[in-house]
Amino acid sequence: MSSPSRAPGAGDDRRLARLHRAGDRRARELLIERYLPLARSFALRFRHTHEPVDDLIQVAYVGLIKAVDRWEPERGLAFSSYAVPTVLGELRHHLRDIAWMVRPPRDLQELSQSIERERAPLRAAIGREPVTADFAEHLGRTPERVNEALHTNDWRTPTSLDREVADESAQGATIGDYVGGPDAGYERVEGQLAFEQHISRLDPRAREILHLRFSEDLFQTEIARRMGFSQMHVSRMIRASLEAL
């Protein structure tokens, strides 16, 4: 959409709003076009975040469109005064509730945004890049909480598993090298514990026969000779024990 040639005016805004309410789509478009630079300027305030600037601008435009459609000029508030919090609210909502890969608690999100809003003014006031202690003193928060909030930007997008570990002893190892995989040992331990729990219900003679058959891999005839039973008796005991288990 191209920028209109007329300068914005409160009276003209109200006229366009009345025409829009009456169904004039062109009036709606003109009012939106008039304030596109304003919406864009607010989007650029958040360019320090990990969100692409183009996405932020689109979110700001959505907020502007919502403001145009919801503004009630008869309440006496100028459109610009109504649009500013609507656009900013849309941007903050997007950054707070949509742009997180891992969403931190709400108070940490808000503290993170407060830190970023105060970063430039605080840098200008102290003449250097602010550190955790500077933000803590300026915002009246503990250094531990500020440090936690400063790291929330890392939660917006996942770190690549191909990134090298920042450790000289790692010798070029990546984060992916330290990610664990399935461990069959846990399943074996659970199976062993379950087996021991159930087999303890059998009498010692039945347990011994199962041990000879399945641990030492003896034939039934060999078990019968060792235990002093008939091969048929050993067969019946194995079948009964397995059914009980």
Order of alpha helices (4+ residues) and beta strands (2+ residues): alpha-alpha-alpha-alpha-alpha-alpha-alpha-alpha-alpha-alpha-alpha-alpha
